[in-house]
Amino acid sequence: MINKRLTLWDWLAILFIVCGCFFICYNGSIFYKSHLQSSKHSVAPKRIGEQKILSKQISYQEGEKIGTLYLPTAKKAIPIFEGTTDAILKKGAGHFSSSFLPGEKNNSIFSGHRDTYFRVLKDLQIKDLLYIQTKTGKFYYKIRKMEIVSADDQRVFTPKSRGILTLTTCYPFYYIGDAPKRYIITADLLNN
């Protein structure tokens, strides 16, 4: 039997391995919990505060495809669906049912996961053009503002007096777990 004492380097290697395993397990559990709870944490209130009145648009059932969001500068096309459940956000961007539809003269709000369809939002810039194609037409928007707000900030859900497109996702983009902030893009409707 060989009797060998562990050197300082041996102890440091063991400590490094143990700390690495702990770090991986801890962050993995946070990531797993955030996915389990993502559908429980709503980013928006149930209603904006007033019943929406549709001027010329049709209504959609939850989960039904509304159309496609095109981001020409990023060369991306994102399918958009009615509702914001976790199952819907796995398929594309979700339209907040309590907000107005694209093309209407009010606030049309869409959400998406930062680690899938809406990760591309980080690459957009002010004055970029985007458009939404639906059954009722093609609606062009120009990005006016980008901001980072707290997760409980409700200002983005207020009604507007003109056509606005609001895109929301969790922030930071590469955060592991339930992100503490929201990344918001505001774009103005061009073809009123």
N, C-alpha and C positions, 0 to 999 in steps of 0.2 A: 504494500500500500504506500502510495506516494503522499507525503504530507506537504502540501504547498499552501503558503499563505497568500491571501489575496493582496495585490498591490493597490496603490491609490488609483491607478488607471483602471483596474478591474472594477473597483467600487464605483468609479465615475461612469463606466460603461453600463453597469447594472442600474444605477440611478437614472441614467439617460433612457434606458429601455423602459423602466417602470413609469417614468414621467411621460414618455411618449404614448404608452398604452393608456394611461389615465386620460391624457389630452384627447386621444382619438375616441375613447368611450364616452367621455363627458360631452364633447361636441356632437357626437353621433346621437346621443340621447336628446340633446337640445333640438337638433334638426328633426328628429323623429316626432318629438312632442309638438313642434311648430306645425308640422304637416297634419297631425291629428286634430289640432285646434284651429287650423286656418279657416275652416268653414264656420267655426263658432264665433270668430271675431269679425264682426261686420265693420266695414270701413264707413258705411253710410247709415243714416237713420232710415227707418222704414218708409217714411214719407218726408218730402221736402217741406211740408207745412201747408200746402194747398193742393187740392185735387188738380192733376194736370188736365188741360183741355186740349185735345188734339185738333189742330186747325185743318190740315189737309192729309194727315198721315193715317195709316192703318195701324191696328194694334197687333201685338205678337204674343204668343203663348210662351211661358217660361221654357227655355231650352231651344226655342225655334231660332233658326239662323235669320238674322236681320239683313246682313250684307257683308261687305268686306271693307276694312280700313287699309288704304294704300299709303305707304310712306315712300315716295319716289326717291328722296335723297339717300335713304338707307336700302333701297331696292327690296322692300318687304311688303307683303300682303298678308294681313291678319284677318281671319274670319271673326265675325262678331255675332254674338248670340244674346237673346233676351235673358236677363237674370245674372246673378253673380255668385251662384253656389260654387263650391269647390269642383264639382263635376263639370260645370259649364266652363270654368276658367282653365280646366285641363284641355278643352277643345279649342280655345281661342280667347278673345276679349269678351267681357260681359257688359251688357248695358244695364245700368241701374233702372229698374222698372219704375221707380218714383221720379225719374227725370224725363225730360222731353226727348223726342226722337231727332235724329240728324235732319238738318234742314229747317227745323222749326225755329221761331224767333224766341228762344229761351235756352236754358242750360241743358245740354245733352252730355251725360256723364258715362264714361266707360272705364272699366278697371281690368287689370290683367296681372298675372304673376310676374314678379321681377326676374325670376329664374327661368322663365320660358318665353312666352310671346311678347311681353312688354320689356324685356331686357334691352331691346333696341332703342327704347326711349332715351337712354343715356347718350346715344349718338346723335340725337336731333339737336337743332339749334333754332334760336329765335329767327323768325322770318322764313323758316322752311315751310313749304306747302305740303299739304296732305289732303286726301279726299276719301269720302265714304260713298260707296256704290250700294244702293238699296233698290228694292222693287219700285220705289217712287221717284228715283232719280239719282244723280251724282251731285254730291255736295262738297264744295271746295272750302278749305280752311287754311288760314295762315297763322303760324305759331306767334303769339304775342308775348307770352310770359312762361317762365319755368321757375318753380320754387320748391323748396323743401320745407315741409311743415310737420308738426307733431302728429302722431297717429290719431289723436282725438280731435284734431282741428276740423270743424264742420263748415267753415266758410265756403269751401268749394261746392257745397251742396245747395247754396242759396239760388233762388230763381234770378234770372237776368232779363233785361229789357230788350236784348238783341240776341241773335244766334251765336251761341258759344259752344265749343267742344272742349270738354274737360277730360283729360286722360290721367288716371291715377294708378300708382303702383307702390309697393313697399320700398323703403329706402333704409340703409344703403343697399346697392344692387348685389354686393357680394357678402352680405351679412349672413351669418349662420344663426338660425332661430327666428323668433318672432321679432321682426324689425321694429324699431322704436319710432320711425318717421315715415312720411309719405312723400313721394316725388310727384309733383303736379305739373302738367302741361296745360296751358290755356291757349286756345286758338279761336280766332274770329271767323265766322261764316262770311265768305266772300260773295256768294251768289244768292243774296236775299231776295 
